Amino acid sequence: MDRIENIVDFHDIYDFYYIPFWQTLWFKIIVGIACAIALTAIIYLIVTRRKKKITAWEWATQELAKLAGMQLSSKADYKKFYFALTVITKQYLHERYGWKVSDKTDEELVAWLELRCSKKLPTAPCGLNLPTWKRSDHKPMQICRQW
């Protein structure tokens, strides 16, 4: 009888074996995908926060510094330089003040700025000393005397 008492009780055979849902394969796959999405989102947020947004003035200054290094030896080079300069000016005015001037020609832009300055609209700080700008006929003019 001693032998029988030491034997562990045997249980009957079950019809099915229950696996908890957190131990199933599909649950592990879903958790893995969710972790991958969360990790990707965290990395994206870290990378985008590190990029410093530059102001319109800093951007324009960088672009003008690139232009300053150009070698101008022919008339075509001067035309490229002038075109790049007007593009930078128009993009700066759009980014800084929200003026949509990219579709204007140089003469239209000068006339538009003169009209805008004569109305003295409060779109820029007063007393802003802007440099002179040479038009295509090489007559220097003040972009805006008084805002």
Sine and cosine of phi, psi and omega as CSV:
sin_phi,cos_phi,sin_psi,cos_psi,sin_omega,cos_omega
0.00,0.00,-0.44,0.90,0.01,-1.00
-0.87,0.49,-0.56,0.83,0.01,-1.00
-0.91,0.41,-0.62,0.79,-0.06,-1.00
-0.95,0.31,-0.56,0.83,-0.02,-1.00
-0.95,0.32,-0.50,0.86,0.01,-1.00
-0.98,0.20,-0.26,0.97,-0.01,-1.00
-0.97,0.25,0.73,-0.69,0.02,-1.00
-0.95,0.31,0.57,-0.82,0.02,-1.00
-0.90,0.44,0.73,-0.68,0.07,-1.00
-1.00,-0.03,0.60,-0.80,0.04,-1.00
-0.98,-0.21,0.38,-0.92,0.01,-1.00
-0.93,0.38,0.29,-0.96,0.03,-1.00
-0.97,0.26,0.75,-0.67,0.02,-1.00
-0.99,0.13,0.47,-0.88,0.07,-1.00
-0.95,0.30,-0.61,0.79,0.01,-1.00
-0.57,-0.82,0.33,-0.95,0.01,-1.00
-0.93,-0.36,0.82,-0.57,-0.04,-1.00
-1.00,0.04,0.82,-0.57,0.08,-1.00
-0.96,-0.29,0.83,-0.56,0.03,-1.00
-0.87,0.49,0.50,-0.87,-0.12,-0.99
-0.89,0.45,-0.50,0.87,-0.01,-1.00
-0.97,0.25,-0.11,0.99,0.06,-1.00
-0.96,-0.28,0.07,1.00,0.00,-1.00
-0.99,0.12,0.34,-0.94,-0.03,-1.00
-0.92,0.39,-0.67,0.74,-0.03,-1.00
-0.91,0.41,-0.56,0.83,0.05,-1.00
-0.92,0.40,-0.66,0.75,0.02,-1.00
-0.91,0.42,-0.60,0.80,0.04,-1.00
-0.92,0.40,-0.69,0.72,0.01,-1.00
-0.90,0.44,-0.68,0.73,0.03,-1.00
-0.90,0.44,-0.63,0.78,0.04,-1.00
-0.90,0.44,-0.69,0.72,0.03,-1.00
-0.90,0.43,-0.68,0.74,0.01,-1.00
-0.89,0.45,-0.65,0.76,0.04,-1.00
-0.91,0.41,-0.65,0.76,0.02,-1.00
-0.90,0.44,-0.66,0.75,0.03,-1.00
-0.91,0.42,-0.69,0.72,0.01,-1.00
-0.90,0.44,-0.67,0.74,0.02,-1.00
-0.90,0.43,-0.66,0.75,0.04,-1.00
-0.89,0.45,-0.67,0.74,0.02,-1.00
-0.90,0.44,-0.65,0.76,0.01,-1.00
-0.91,0.42,-0.71,0.71,0.03,-1.00
-0.89,0.46,-0.68,0.74,0.03,-1.00
-0.87,0.50,-0.71,0.71,0.01,-1.00
-0.90,0.43,-0.63,0.78,0.01,-1.00
-0.91,0.41,-0.69,0.72,-0.03,-1.00
-0.92,0.39,-0.67,0.74,-0.03,-1.00
-0.95,0.31,-0.49,0.87,0.03,-1.00
-0.96,0.29,-0.44,0.90,-0.01,-1.00
-0.96,0.30,-0.46,0.89,0.00,-1.00
-0.95,0.31,0.85,-0.53,0.00,-1.00
-1.00,0.04,0.81,-0.59,0.03,-1.00
-0.98,0.19,0.81,-0.58,-0.02,-1.00
-1.00,-0.03,0.46,-0.89,0.01,-1.00
-0.98,0.21,0.22,-0.98,0.01,-1.00
-0.89,0.46,-0.62,0.79,0.00,-1.00
-0.90,0.44,-0.70,0.71,0.01,-1.00
-0.89,0.45,-0.66,0.75,0.03,-1.00
-0.88,0.47,-0.73,0.68,-0.02,-1.00
-0.89,0.45,-0.64,0.77,0.02,-1.00
-0.89,0.45,-0.67,0.74,0.04,-1.00
-0.89,0.45,-0.69,0.72,0.00,-1.00
-0.91,0.41,-0.64,0.77,0.03,-1.00
-0.92,0.38,-0.56,0.83,0.06,-1.00
-0.91,0.41,-0.59,0.81,0.08,-1.00
-0.90,0.43,-0.63,0.77,0.01,-1.00
-0.93,0.38,-0.54,0.84,-0.05,-1.00
-0.90,0.44,-0.43,0.90,-0.02,-1.00
-1.00,0.07,-0.01,1.00,-0.02,-1.00
-0.95,0.31,0.62,-0.78,0.09,-1.00
-1.00,-0.05,0.87,-0.49,-0.03,-1.00
-0.96,-0.27,0.97,-0.25,-0.05,-1.00
-0.88,-0.48,-0.33,0.94,-0.02,-1.00
-0.76,-0.65,0.15,-0.99,0.00,-1.00
-0.91,0.42,-0.57,0.82,0.04,-1.00
-0.90,0.43,-0.60,0.80,0.04,-1.00
-0.90,0.43,-0.65,0.76,0.04,-1.00
-0.90,0.43,-0.61,0.79,0.03,-1.00
-0.91,0.41,-0.68,0.73,0.05,-1.00
-0.89,0.46,-0.67,0.75,0.01,-1.00
-0.88,0.47,-0.74,0.68,-0.02,-1.00
-0.89,0.45,-0.67,0.74,0.02,-1.00
-0.89,0.46,-0.72,0.69,0.01,-1.00
-0.89,0.46,-0.62,0.79,0.02,-1.00
-0.90,0.43,-0.68,0.73,0.02,-1.00
-0.93,0.36,-0.57,0.82,0.05,-1.00
-0.90,0.43,-0.69,0.72,0.03,-1.00
-0.88,0.47,-0.69,0.72,0.01,-1.00
-0.88,0.48,-0.72,0.69,-0.03,-1.00
-0.91,0.41,-0.65,0.76,0.02,-1.00
-0.92,0.39,-0.61,0.80,0.04,-1.00
-0.89,0.45,-0.73,0.69,0.00,-1.00
-0.89,0.46,-0.58,0.82,0.03,-1.00
-0.94,0.34,-0.72,0.69,-0.03,-1.00
-0.94,0.35,-0.65,0.76,-0.09,-1.00
-0.98,0.20,-0.71,0.70,-0.12,-0.99
-0.93,-0.38,-0.15,0.99,0.00,-1.00
0.98,0.18,0.25,0.97,0.00,-1.00
-0.99,0.15,0.77,-0.64,0.02,-1.00
-1.00,-0.01,1.00,0.01,-0.08,-1.00
-0.90,-0.44,0.09,1.00,-0.07,-1.00
-0.93,0.36,-0.38,0.93,-0.02,-1.00
-1.00,-0.03,0.01,1.00,-0.03,-1.00
-1.00,-0.04,0.54,-0.84,0.13,-0.99
-0.97,0.23,0.12,-0.99,-0.03,-1.00
-0.89,0.45,-0.68,0.74,0.00,-1.00
-0.91,0.41,-0.65,0.76,0.04,-1.00
-0.91,0.43,-0.63,0.78,0.01,-1.00
-0.90,0.43,-0.71,0.71,0.01,-1.00
-0.89,0.46,-0.71,0.70,0.02,-1.00
-0.90,0.44,-0.64,0.77,0.00,-1.00
-0.91,0.42,-0.66,0.75,0.04,-1.00
-0.91,0.40,-0.65,0.76,0.03,-1.00
-0.89,0.45,-0.66,0.75,0.04,-1.00
-0.91,0.42,-0.69,0.72,-0.02,-1.00
-0.91,0.42,-0.62,0.79,0.00,-1.00
-0.96,0.28,-0.54,0.84,0.00,-1.00
-0.94,0.34,-0.44,0.90,0.05,-1.00
-0.98,0.17,-0.27,0.96,-0.01,-1.00
0.81,0.58,0.79,0.62,0.03,-1.00
-0.96,0.27,0.60,-0.80,-0.04,-1.00
-0.99,0.17,0.90,0.44,0.01,-1.00
-0.96,-0.29,-0.13,0.99,0.04,-1.00
-0.58,-0.81,0.35,-0.94,0.01,-1.00
-0.89,0.46,0.62,-0.79,0.00,-1.00
-0.93,0.37,0.50,-0.87,0.03,-1.00
0.97,0.23,0.28,0.96,0.00,-1.00
-0.96,0.27,0.87,-0.48,0.00,-1.00
-1.00,-0.03,0.98,-0.21,0.03,-1.00
-1.00,-0.07,0.54,-0.84,-0.02,-1.00
-0.95,0.33,0.28,-0.96,0.06,-1.00
-0.96,0.28,0.43,-0.90,-0.06,-1.00
-0.76,-0.64,0.81,-0.59,-0.01,-1.00
-1.00,0.09,0.79,-0.61,0.07,-1.00
-0.99,0.14,0.03,-1.00,-0.06,-1.00
-0.91,0.41,-0.36,0.93,0.04,-1.00
-1.00,0.00,0.18,0.98,0.09,-1.00
0.89,0.45,0.48,0.88,0.11,-0.99
-0.98,-0.22,0.91,-0.41,-0.02,-1.00
-0.93,0.36,0.57,-0.82,0.06,-1.00
-0.61,-0.79,0.43,-0.90,0.08,-1.00
-0.99,0.15,0.78,-0.63,-0.05,-1.00
-0.90,0.44,-0.76,0.65,-0.01,-1.00
-0.50,-0.86,0.90,-0.43,-0.07,-1.00
-0.98,0.22,-0.75,0.67,-0.01,-1.00
-0.72,-0.69,0.74,-0.67,0.07,-1.00
-1.00,0.00,0.00,0.00,0.00,0.00
